[in-house]
Amino acid sequence: MGRKTQHILVLIQDQNYIRKAIVHAFKLATIFKAEVAFAQISKNASNHQLPSGLIDELNTENIAYKGISLGNLAIEPNNTIKQLEAIFIVTEFAKGNLSTFKKSEVFKYLYKAKIPSILLGEKSEENCKYQNITVPVDFKRETKEKMIWASYFGRFNKAVIHLFVAKHKAKATQRQIKATLIFTKRMYEQFNFDYKIVKSERSSNWLRRDAYLFSEQFHSDLMVLLSQKNDGLLNKYFGPAEIKKFLRNTRNPILFINPLKDYYLPCN
């Protein structure tokens, strides 16, 4: 048997805020030679019908797509991800839905998902080439996972990967960051895409904020971030305050990765 067709899974939070998600999903499907599946997750929406007219209008490459229904939250979204061989989730947040203490149902799915998620906020641009990627590099072991996922955009889309590296005085921390960069260099140089190392003047604690300033200055079109291993129930119920703040105030979509998951990977 041949390999099943892979999918980009779009989680619709609000029918009135889906245009960006549609455009980004079809762009990702073009890059990774996938199809698109749309699923409504809001229980409060009065209209659960798929907006086929808008989807067809924005589907300029005539990519195959379908509407699906998710099952019980106890087995979702990973049951659907497995059936679709989905490689990314895409979701767009409605304007006003990113306040710090507003419940965000979608994060129940994103924290469980065995695939990364593309998060689109109020100021995210509709058209995105995914060719200028910013990756904050700190001392954490899980940082290597960000490098791996960024590499797929380099391999499949000839993206330039900007590695934004934290600065530390402690020798043990410096060694850990150096080890991550050596790992990354060996992996990236197997493939024909460009990457750049940019050194920050700040430590890992400030790195995300400074990385966003860097990405805005250099017109990055994707920020790669990890969820925290110790994210508690509040983050999973309301959504991480820091992530929601970035999505409210910056143009960059976020590639949101759960560390140490048994991921489904794009085809080689």
C-alpha positions in Angstrom: 0.0 0.0 0.0 1.2 3.5 -0.8 1.5 6.3 1.7 -1.8 8.1 2.5 -2.2 11.8 1.4 -1.1 14.1 4.1 -3.3 17.0 5.3 -3.3 20.5 6.8 -6.0 20.5 9.5 -7.8 23.8 9.9 -9.6 24.3 13.3 -12.4 26.9 12.8 -13.0 28.9 15.9 -15.2 31.6 14.4 -16.9 31.6 11.0 -16.3 35.4 10.8 -12.6 35.0 11.2 -11.4 32.3 8.9 -10.1 34.0 5.8 -6.5 34.1 6.9 -6.6 30.5 8.1 -7.9 29.4 4.7 -5.1 31.3 2.8 -2.4 30.0 5.1 -3.7 26.4 5.0 -3.6 26.3 1.2 -0.2 27.9 1.1 1.1 25.2 3.5 -0.6 22.5 1.4 1.2 23.8 -1.7 4.5 23.8 0.1 4.1 20.3 1.5 2.1 18.7 -1.3 -0.8 18.1 1.0 -4.6 18.5 1.0 -6.7 20.5 3.5 -9.4 19.4 6.0 -11.6 21.9 7.8 -13.2 21.2 11.2 -15.5 23.5 13.3 -14.7 23.4 17.0 -16.8 26.2 18.5 -19.9 24.8 20.2 -21.5 28.3 20.3 -21.5 28.9 16.6 -24.9 29.1 15.1 -23.7 28.2 11.6 -21.6 25.0 11.4 -21.8 24.8 7.6 -18.5 25.0 5.8 -18.0 28.3 4.0 -17.4 26.6 0.7 -17.9 29.8 -1.4 -15.1 31.6 0.4 -12.9 28.5 0.4 -13.3 28.1 -3.4 -12.6 31.8 -3.9 -9.3 31.6 -2.0 -8.3 28.1 -3.4 -6.4 29.5 -6.3 -4.3 26.4 -6.8 -7.3 24.1 -6.8 -6.1 22.0 -3.9 -8.3 19.2 -2.7 -10.1 19.9 0.5 -13.0 18.6 2.7 -15.0 19.4 5.8 -14.8 16.9 8.7 -16.3 16.6 12.2 -14.1 16.0 15.2 -15.0 13.3 17.7 -14.9 13.3 21.5 -12.3 15.5 23.1 -10.9 12.5 25.0 -9.5 11.2 21.7 -9.2 14.4 19.7 -7.5 15.9 17.9 -5.0 13.0 17.6 -7.6 10.5 16.4 -8.3 12.8 13.4 -4.7 13.7 13.0 -3.8 10.0 12.6 -6.6 9.3 10.2 -5.7 12.3 8.0 -1.9 11.9 8.5 -2.1 15.7 9.2 1.2 17.5 9.6 0.1 21.0 10.7 -2.9 22.5 12.4 -3.9 26.0 11.3 -6.2 28.2 13.4 -7.2 31.9 13.4 -8.2 33.8 16.5 -11.1 36.2 16.3 -10.5 39.9 17.1 -11.0 40.5 20.8 -10.6 36.7 21.5 -7.0 37.0 22.7 -7.4 38.8 26.0 -5.3 37.3 28.7 -8.2 36.0 30.8 -10.6 35.0 28.1 -11.2 31.3 27.9 -9.8 29.8 24.7 -11.3 26.4 23.8 -8.8 25.8 21.0 -5.8 25.3 23.3 -7.5 22.2 24.7 -6.7 20.7 21.3 -3.4 22.4 20.6 -1.8 21.2 23.8 -2.8 17.6 23.1 -1.9 17.6 19.4 0.9 15.5 18.1 1.6 18.0 15.3 2.6 21.7 15.5 0.1 24.5 15.1 0.2 27.6 13.0 -1.4 30.4 15.1 -2.8 33.5 13.4 -3.6 36.6 15.3 -5.4 39.9 14.8 -2.4 41.5 13.0 -1.2 38.4 11.1 -0.9 39.1 7.4 -3.1 37.1 5.0 -0.4 36.4 2.5 2.7 34.6 3.9 5.5 33.0 1.9 7.0 31.1 4.8 10.5 31.9 3.5 11.9 33.9 6.4 11.8 32.0 9.6 12.9 33.2 13.1 13.9 30.6 15.7 14.9 31.7 19.2 17.8 29.5 20.5 18.1 29.1 24.3 19.8 26.5 26.5 16.9 24.1 26.8 17.3 20.6 25.4 13.9 20.7 23.7 15.2 23.6 21.5 16.5 21.0 19.0 12.8 20.2 18.2 12.4 23.8 16.9 15.4 23.4 14.7 14.0 20.2 13.2 10.6 21.8 12.4 12.2 24.9 11.0 14.3 22.7 8.7 11.2 21.5 6.9 10.5 25.0 5.7 14.1 25.2 4.5 14.0 21.9 2.7 10.5 22.1 1.1 10.3 25.9 0.6 13.9 27.2 0.5 13.3 29.4 3.5 16.0 31.3 5.2 16.2 30.2 8.9 17.4 32.9 11.3 18.7 31.4 14.5 18.4 34.1 17.2 20.8 33.0 19.9 20.7 33.9 23.6 23.7 35.2 25.5 24.8 33.7 28.8 27.8 34.1 31.1 27.5 30.7 32.7 29.8 28.2 31.0 27.5 25.2 31.4 24.7 27.2 29.7 27.1 28.3 26.9 28.0 24.7 26.3 24.4 23.6 26.0 23.7 26.4 23.4 26.8 25.6 21.5 25.8 21.9 21.4 22.4 22.9 20.0 24.1 25.0 17.3 26.5 22.2 16.3 23.6 19.8 16.0 21.7 22.3 13.9 24.6 23.1 11.6 25.2 19.4 10.9 21.6 18.9 10.1 21.0 22.0 8.0 24.1 21.6 5.9 22.8 18.2 4.7 20.2 20.2 2.8 20.5 23.1 0.3 19.0 26.0 2.2 20.3 29.1 3.8 20.5 29.8 7.5 22.0 32.6 9.6 23.1 32.8 13.2 22.2 36.1 14.9 23.5 36.7 18.5 21.3 38.4 21.0 22.6 40.5 23.8 20.0 39.1 26.2 19.6 35.9 28.2 17.1 33.1 27.5 14.6 34.8 29.9 14.3 37.8 27.5 14.9 36.0 24.3 11.4 35.6 23.0 10.6 39.3 23.3 13.8 40.3 21.6 13.3 37.7 18.9 10.0 39.3 18.0 11.6 42.7 17.8 14.3 41.2 15.5 11.7 39.4 13.4 9.6 42.5 12.9 12.8 44.5 11.9 13.8 41.8 9.3 10.3 41.1 8.0 10.2 37.5 9.3 7.0 35.6 8.4 7.1 32.9 11.0 8.2 32.6 14.6 8.9 29.1 16.0 8.1 28.7 19.7 7.8 25.8 22.1 5.2 25.4 24.7 6.6 25.1 28.2 6.9 21.6 29.8 5.4 23.0 33.0 2.4 24.8 31.4 -0.4 24.4 33.9 -4.1 24.1 33.7 -4.6 27.9 33.4 -2.6 28.0 30.2 -4.4 25.0 28.8 -7.8 26.6 29.7 -7.1 30.2 28.8 -4.1 29.9 26.5 -0.5 31.1 27.3 -0.7 34.8 28.1 2.7 35.5 26.4 1.6 33.7 23.2 -1.7 35.6 23.2 0.1 38.9 23.7 2.3 38.2 20.7 -0.7 37.3 18.5 -2.4 40.5 19.5 0.5 42.8 18.8 2.7 41.4 16.1 2.4 40.4 12.4 4.2 37.1 12.7 2.3 33.9 12.8 3.5 31.5 15.4 4.6 27.9 14.8 3.6 26.4 18.2 5.3 23.1 19.2 4.6 20.8 22.1 8.0 19.4 23.2 8.8 15.7 23.2 5.6 14.6 21.4 5.6 11.5 19.1 5.1 13.6 16.0 3.8 12.8 12.6 6.3 14.2 10.2 6.1 15.6 6.7 7.1 13.1 4.0 10.8 13.2 2.9 
